[in-house]
Amino acid sequence: MQLSFEFESGNDLYLPLHYNHLIQGFIYESIDPALSAFLHDKGYEVDNRSFRLFVYSRILGNYRINNSEEKIVFTPKIELLIASPLDEFCLSLAKNIIRRGDLHLGKNILHGVTYSTNSLEVNNESLVVYTQSPITVYSTLFRPDQRKYTAYFQPGDPDYDRLITENLQRKYRATYQKQPPPGDVSVRASSRLRRNIVKYKGFIIKGYSGKLFLKGPPELLQIALDAGLGAKNSQGFGFIQKV
């Protein structure tokens, strides 16, 4: 399920240029404490990997960049998209955000919240989407001297579809506790992609955004919509919307 929240503030919103961690913290604070602790500390484990099974967009709204202060300044009305295949998560999030009244995002106070839901069902093997946060796909490799490094991939690279498919299969298993349907997912760019470099708690993460054509088992495409495409979804990567 995808949820859209619209917030208002009495003043412009000042945020750091790289604000993903603030949105993540806002989400953890806006769901029930027990669920928040479980997702933050453990998550759903599959193949020695942990999945939080939620994803969120960039902040949507009018903004300007203040380079001298390394800030992004949004006008008082903004929108945030959040998605999860977990009904418990979506219900808890909507209930708590509506009930809390004034909300804090960094040093900003938000109010006047409204929200809507989109339970779009995928019934065929193709989907055209647009990214609302960059998609990151990567592998940790070793140099000849055995030092680790991170290799990032973009649609069209040899390992991209394999990594996308394996990631979605694990999310499917984490969500439904059963084996995923057979078949691979392919991703093709439908427009020129933009490379994004995001700082998250001191780490550099690279991703790509733009319009994409997805093809594969409907169940895995559904997971891509509900839980995110690619890696690091709970850190603000991989939110896609059907065009």
C-alpha positions in Angstrom: 0.0 0.0 0.0 1.2 3.5 -0.8 0.2 6.5 1.4 0.4 10.1 0.6 0.7 12.7 3.4 0.3 16.4 2.9 1.6 18.7 5.6 1.5 22.4 6.2 3.7 24.7 8.3 3.4 28.3 9.3 6.9 29.0 7.9 9.3 27.7 5.3 10.9 24.4 6.2 14.7 24.4 6.5 16.3 21.0 6.1 19.9 19.8 5.4 20.5 19.1 1.8 20.7 15.4 2.7 17.7 14.8 4.9 16.9 11.1 4.5 17.8 10.3 8.1 15.3 12.9 9.3 12.5 11.3 7.3 13.5 7.8 8.6 13.5 9.0 12.2 10.1 10.7 11.6 8.6 7.4 10.4 10.0 5.4 13.3 8.6 7.9 15.8 5.2 7.9 14.0 4.4 4.1 14.4 3.6 2.2 17.5 6.6 1.7 19.8 6.7 -2.1 19.7 6.6 -2.1 15.9 9.1 0.7 15.7 11.6 -1.1 18.0 11.2 -4.4 16.0 11.8 -2.8 12.6 14.6 -0.6 13.8 16.5 -3.2 15.8 15.8 -6.4 13.8 13.4 -6.3 10.9 12.4 -9.4 8.8 15.4 -11.6 8.2 16.0 -13.6 5.0 19.3 -15.1 3.9 21.2 -13.2 6.7 19.7 -9.9 5.4 17.3 -7.8 7.3 14.4 -6.0 5.7 12.3 -3.2 7.2 9.7 -3.4 4.5 8.9 0.2 4.1 10.1 2.9 1.7 9.6 6.6 1.3 9.9 9.3 -1.3 11.8 12.5 -1.3 9.9 15.5 0.0 7.7 16.8 -2.8 7.0 20.5 -3.0 8.5 23.8 -4.1 12.0 24.5 -2.8 15.1 26.5 -3.2 18.7 25.6 -2.4 20.8 27.6 0.1 24.3 26.5 -0.9 26.0 28.8 1.6 24.3 27.1 4.5 24.0 23.7 2.8 20.2 23.8 3.3 17.2 23.0 1.2 14.2 25.3 1.9 10.7 24.1 1.2 7.6 26.3 1.0 5.1 25.6 3.8 3.1 22.9 2.0 4.8 19.6 1.3 4.0 16.0 0.4 5.6 12.8 1.5 4.9 9.4 0.0 5.4 6.2 2.2 4.7 2.6 1.2 4.8 -0.8 2.8 3.3 -4.2 2.1 2.6 -4.5 5.9 -1.0 -3.6 6.8 0.0 -3.1 10.5 2.7 -0.6 9.5 0.4 1.4 7.3 -2.5 1.5 9.8 -0.1 2.5 12.7 1.5 5.2 10.7 -1.7 6.8 9.5 -3.4 6.6 12.9 -0.5 8.1 14.8 0.3 10.9 12.3 -3.4 12.0 12.3 -3.8 11.8 16.1 -0.6 13.5 17.1 -1.5 17.0 15.7 1.8 19.0 15.6 4.7 16.9 14.2 8.4 17.6 14.2 10.7 17.2 11.2 14.1 18.3 12.3 13.5 21.7 13.8 10.3 22.3 11.8 6.8 21.9 13.1 4.2 20.4 10.7 0.4 20.4 11.1 -2.7 20.4 9.0 -2.0 16.9 7.8 -4.2 15.1 5.3 -3.6 11.7 3.7 -4.8 9.3 1.1 -4.1 5.7 0.2 -3.4 3.9 -3.0 -3.8 0.1 -3.0 -2.9 -0.4 -6.7 -2.9 -4.1 -7.6 -0.5 -5.3 -10.3 -2.2 -7.8 -12.6 0.1 -8.1 -15.5 3.8 -8.6 -16.2 4.7 -5.1 -17.2 4.7 -1.8 -15.4 5.9 1.7 -16.2 7.0 3.7 -13.2 8.7 6.9 -12.2 11.1 7.1 -9.3 10.2 9.3 -6.4 13.5 8.5 -4.7 16.6 7.2 -6.3 17.1 3.5 -6.9 20.4 2.1 -5.6 21.7 -1.3 -6.6 25.2 -2.4 -5.5 27.6 -5.2 -4.6 30.4 -5.3 -2.2 33.5 -6.6 -4.0 37.2 -7.1 -3.2 40.3 -5.4 -4.7 43.4 -7.5 -5.5 44.8 -6.6 -2.1 41.5 -7.8 -0.4 40.2 -4.3 0.4 36.5 -4.0 0.1 34.8 -1.6 -2.2 31.2 -0.9 -3.3 30.3 -1.2 -6.9 27.1 0.6 -7.9 25.0 -0.5 -10.9 22.5 1.2 -13.2 19.8 -0.3 -15.5 21.5 -2.0 -18.5 24.6 -3.2 -16.5 25.1 -7.0 -16.7 24.3 -7.7 -13.0 21.5 -5.2 -12.5 18.5 -7.3 -13.3 19.9 -10.3 -11.3 20.4 -8.1 -8.2 17.0 -6.5 -8.6 15.3 -9.9 -8.9 17.1 -11.5 -5.9 16.3 -8.5 -3.8 12.6 -8.6 -4.7 12.5 -12.4 -4.1 13.8 -11.9 -0.6 11.4 -9.1 0.2 8.6 -11.4 -1.0 9.7 -14.2 1.3 10.1 -11.7 4.2 6.5 -10.4 3.6 4.6 -13.6 2.9 6.8 -16.3 4.5 6.7 -18.4 1.3 8.7 -18.9 -1.8 8.3 -16.3 -4.6 6.9 -17.1 -8.0 9.3 -18.2 -10.7 10.7 -15.7 -13.2 13.0 -12.7 -13.3 12.4 -9.0 -13.2 14.0 -6.8 -15.9 14.4 -3.0 -15.6 14.9 -0.7 -18.6 15.2 3.0 -18.7 12.3 4.8 -20.5 14.0 8.2 -20.3 17.4 9.5 -19.6 18.3 8.6 -16.0 19.8 11.0 -13.6 22.6 9.9 -11.2 22.1 10.9 -7.6 24.7 11.1 -4.9 23.2 11.1 -1.4 24.9 11.4 2.0 23.3 9.2 4.7 24.8 9.5 8.2 28.2 10.2 6.7 28.1 7.5 4.0 27.9 8.2 0.3 25.2 6.3 -1.6 24.7 6.4 -5.3 21.4 5.9 -7.1 19.5 6.6 -10.3 16.2 8.3 -10.9 13.9 8.6 -13.9 11.2 6.8 -15.8 11.5 3.0 -16.0 9.9 0.0 -17.7 9.6 -3.1 -15.5 8.8 -6.6 -16.6 8.4 -9.7 -14.5 6.0 -11.7 -12.3 3.2 -9.5 -11.1 3.8 -10.6 -7.5 7.3 -9.2 -7.6 6.3 -6.0 -9.4 3.7 -5.6 -6.6 6.5 -5.9 -4.0 8.5 -3.3 -5.9 5.6 -0.8 -5.6 4.9 -1.6 -1.9 8.3 -2.2 -0.5 10.7 -0.4 -2.9 12.9 -1.2 -5.8 16.5 -2.0 -5.1 18.3 -1.7 -1.8 18.3 0.6 1.2 14.6 1.3 1.0 14.2 2.3 4.7 17.0 4.8 4.2 15.0 6.6 1.5 15.8 4.8 -1.8 13.7 3.0 -4.4 10.2 4.5 -4.0 8.4 4.1 -7.4 5.0 5.2 -8.6 3.0 3.8 -11.5 2.9 6.2 -14.4 
